[in-house]
């Protein structure tokens, strides 16, 4: 008998391939064993997804530092976890566009005031299309990860805490972002089902994300509270500077494009 995943010769007495770790499927595919497999993967209390999700809230250093140090079987791979998060975003966008269209109409009084605060065509809120932004949430999340990675790497490099290299900072931000995306997608749909204002939901979740980032940084780097506050503030400054640089580059590219096409 051979492993169907890596072609390694196997004993009939084992249930997992010793080389690639894949489960050996001995029975023909039926609806019953397919449902059992799905239950084991996603609903079992001991499955990797649930363990990764819970430990990222309670012991994020075990997941993040564990992956960086070589623990790859205990939790879901960071790329897979981020892919699951993006899948949930797709489901969220579909549900909002299908069942919660009223949440995308921007009838919030605050935004109405911003849109009407200036009659100038230069008003940045005049052309804001929230529904279009909502449709491209996955792309926004993907693009935000490298920016956040650069921010955390620069911040810790400046203060001399250089235990993690750039790629390891990327792992940290992928796990953190995936956790935030999953929670945001689930809470958004649940709150919208109860008729909450979407912008209020987004503001509430945004506050929680900053608190969670602080918690992750403190646990992963194991620094005192005061030092973590300073590290967090430095990361926010770095993130803001990077964002402004990207915006200026985007504006410059737009101006050049307009000039070239006159």
N, C-alpha and C positions, 0 to 999 in steps of 0.2 A: 504493500500500500504506500502511496505517495501523497504528500501534502499538495492539495490543489492550488495553493497560493505560491509556494516556493519550490515545489518538486522534490523536497527532501524525503528520503526513504523513512517510513514510519513503522513502528510496531502497532499491531492491532489492539494492544492493551492500553494505549495512551489516548487521551482526549484532546490534547493540545500539542501543536507542533513545537518541539524544543528549540527550533531555529528562529521562526518568525512569530511564534506565539499565537497563531491562528487556531480557532476552534475547529476540530475535525468533525465534519458533517458525515455521519454514517447512514442516516435515514433519508429516504426520498422526500423531496419537498412536498408538504401538504399544508393546508390552511391552518391546521392545528399547531404543527411545529413552527410555522411561520409566526403565528400569534405569540407562541411561547418565546421565540427569539426576540421579538419586538418588546415584549414585556420585560425580559431580562435586560435588554439594552437601555430602556428608558423609564420603566416604572418600578423596577426592583429597588428596594431601599439601599442596596449595596452597589448599584450600578455607578459607573464612572461619572456620568453626567451629573447626577444628583450629588455625588460626593464632591465633585469639583465645584459645583454651584454653592453648596453649603460651606465648604471650607474656604472659599474665596471671601465669604462674609465673616467667618469666625476665625480662621487661621490662614490668611492669604499667603503668609511667608512659607507655609508648607507646600502650597501649590506652585508659587512662583519660584522661590529659591530651590525647591525640589526639582522642578523642570530644568532650571539652569545648571544644577549640580549633577543632573543625569537621571533623575527619577522619571521614567517615561511610561510606566505601566499603571501606576496608581491613579493618575488623573488623566482627563482628556487632553490630547495634544493641543497646544495653544492655537495652532492654525485651525484645527477642527472646531475648537470651541468658538473661535471668532466666526467661522463659517456658519455655525448653528445660530449665532446671534444675528448675523445678516439675514438668515432665512426667516427668523422671527420678525425682523424689520419689514421684510417683504409681505408677510402675512398681515402685519399691522397696517401697512399702507393700503393693501387690498381691502381690508375691513373698513378702514376710514373712508376710502373712496366709494365703497359700496353702501355702507350702512350709516356712516357718520358725516355725510356731506356738509351738514349744517355747521359742523365743527371747523370747517375749512373756509368759512365765509368771511372771517375777520370782522365780525360784528362787535367785537370787544370795544368798549368805549375808549379805552386807553389808546388802542391803535387807530381808532377813528380820529382821535385828537391829533395823533402824530401825522396821519395822512392829510388832515386838513389844516395843519398848523402853518403851512406856507403855501401860498398860491404860486410860488416859483416852480418852474419846471425842473429846477435842481433839487427839489425836495427828495431825499433818498427813499422816503417811505411811499412816495406817490405811485411808484411802479412795482412795489413789492408784491409778489404773487406767492402767497403762502401755500396754495395747493401745489404749485409747481415745485416749491422747495420740498414739500412733503414727499413728492414722488421720487426725489433724488436723495432721500435720506441715507441710503446705503453708501452712495458715492461720498457724501459729506463725511460719514463715519470713517470710511476707508482713508480719505485724505487727511483727516484729523489725527490719525495714529502717528504717521511720521513726524508731524509738527510737534505733537506731545512728546514723542521720543527724543527729538532734538532738544526740547525744553528741559526735560528731566536730566538728560545726559550733560548738557551745558551747566545746569545748576549744580549738580553734584561734582562735576569736574572742577568748577570754579572754587568750591569750598574745600576741595581736596579729598572728598570721599569718593574714590575711584575704584571701588571694589567691583562694580559692574562695568563691562564694556558697552559699546553702543548697541550691539546686537542683543545683549542681555537686557538693556533698557527697553528695547523693542518688545521683548517677551513680556516684561512687566506691563507695558502699556497695552499690549494686545489682550492680555488677561483682564486687566482693569477695564478696558473699553468694552470687551465682550460682556463682562458682568453688568456694566452700566446699560448697555444696549438691551440685554435680555430683560432686565428689571424695568427699563423705560417702556419697552414694547408691551410687556404684560400689564403694567400699571396703567398705561395710557388706555388700553382697550377696556380694562375693568372700570376705570373711572368714567370713561365716556358712556359705558353702559348705564351708569347711574346718573347721567346728565350733567356731569361737571364740565366747566369751561376748559377747553383744551389748552389755552394759553396759561391759565392758572395751574393746570396740571404740569405743564412744561416748566414753569417757574419753580414749583414745589420740588420737582425731581432734580432740577439744576442745583438747588441748594443741597440736596442729599448727595449729589455726585461729588461736590467739593469736599463734603465731610468724609465721604468714603475714600476719596483720593488721599486725604490726610491720614486716615486710618491705615491704608495700604502702605504708604511710605514709611510710617512709623514702625509697622510690623516687619516689613521687608528689610529695612536698613537698621532696625533695632536701635533707634536713637531716642534720647530723652525728649519729653514733650516740648520743651522750649526750643531745642535744636530743630525738631521737626517742623515747628511753626515757621522758623526762619527759612528752612529748606523749602517749605510749601510756598511761602511768599516769593522767594527767589524764582521758583518754577513759574509762578503766575506772571512775574515780570518778564521772564524769558519767553513765555508763551505769547504775551501781549506784543512784545517787540517783534517776534517772528511773524505774528499775524499782520502787524502793520507793514512789515517789509514785503510780505506776500501781496497785500492789498496794493501797495505802491507799485510793485512790479506788474500786477494785473492792470492797474490804471495806465501805466506807461505803455504796456503792450496794446491796450485798447486805443490809446491816442495814436500810436504808431500805425496801427491797422487802419484807423479812420483816415489819417493823413495819406497813407499809401493808396487808398481806394477813392480818393477825391477825384 
